[in-house]
Amino acid sequence: MSEPSLFTKIINGEIPGNFEHEDDLCVAIRDIDPQAPVHIIVIPKKPIVRTALAEDEDQAVLGHLLLTARDVAKKVGLDDGFRIVINNGPHGGEAVPHLHVHLLGGRQMSWPPG
């Protein structure tokens, strides 16, 4: 990435975010345009553009994002279930070019999505 992404600016405190979680590898914030009653995005601090551009060395970070989503889901009471979505590229619905995991819940999810 040539310039810091919106998410990097939130991580760095340049833009406010409603944080649910933060650790050495990632943050989890409430989405500003929620698509479900609970919509939290889990963002790696390392600016990985998208899944397709992740390196093999990112394996631990990628796994950590999913385990963090699991922990945040439990923390916010998504005991009845939740959905995890990762968009990749413009046709995949990617709006911000900084890998992130959408954690959606609080209502019955339908299939197929989108």
ChimeraX attribute file (.defattr): number of C-alpha atoms within 10 A of each C-alpha:
attribute: neighborCount
match mode: 1-to-1
recipient: residues
	/A:1	9
	/A:2	4
	/A:3	6
	/A:4	13
	/A:5	15
	/A:6	14
	/A:7	23
	/A:8	18
	/A:9	13
	/A:10	17
	/A:11	21
	/A:12	12
	/A:13	10
	/A:14	11
	/A:15	11
	/A:16	10
	/A:17	17
	/A:18	12
	/A:19	16
	/A:20	15
	/A:21	16
	/A:22	16
	/A:23	10
	/A:24	8
	/A:25	15
	/A:26	18
	/A:27	22
	/A:28	26
	/A:29	22
	/A:30	18
	/A:31	19
	/A:32	11
	/A:33	7
	/A:34	13
	/A:35	13
	/A:36	15
	/A:37	10
	/A:38	19
	/A:39	21
	/A:40	28
	/A:41	26
	/A:42	28
	/A:43	27
	/A:44	25
	/A:45	19
	/A:46	14
	/A:47	17
	/A:48	20
	/A:49	17
	/A:50	17
	/A:51	16
	/A:52	10
	/A:53	11
	/A:54	15
	/A:55	9
	/A:56	8
	/A:57	8
	/A:58	14
	/A:59	10
	/A:60	10
	/A:61	18
	/A:62	20
	/A:63	10
	/A:64	16
	/A:65	21
	/A:66	16
	/A:67	12
	/A:68	21
	/A:69	24
	/A:70	15
	/A:71	12
	/A:72	20
	/A:73	22
	/A:74	14
	/A:75	12
	/A:76	13
	/A:77	12
	/A:78	18
	/A:79	11
	/A:80	11
	/A:81	14
	/A:82	19
	/A:83	16
	/A:84	16
	/A:85	12
	/A:86	16
	/A:87	18
	/A:88	20
	/A:89	15
	/A:90	10
	/A:91	8
	/A:92	10
	/A:93	11
	/A:94	15
	/A:95	11
	/A:96	16
	/A:97	19
	/A:98	22
	/A:99	27
	/A:100	28
	/A:101	21
	/A:102	25
	/A:103	27
	/A:104	24
	/A:105	23
	/A:106	17
	/A:107	13
	/A:108	11
	/A:109	13
	/A:110	7
	/A:111	6
	/A:112	5
	/A:113	6
	/A:114	6
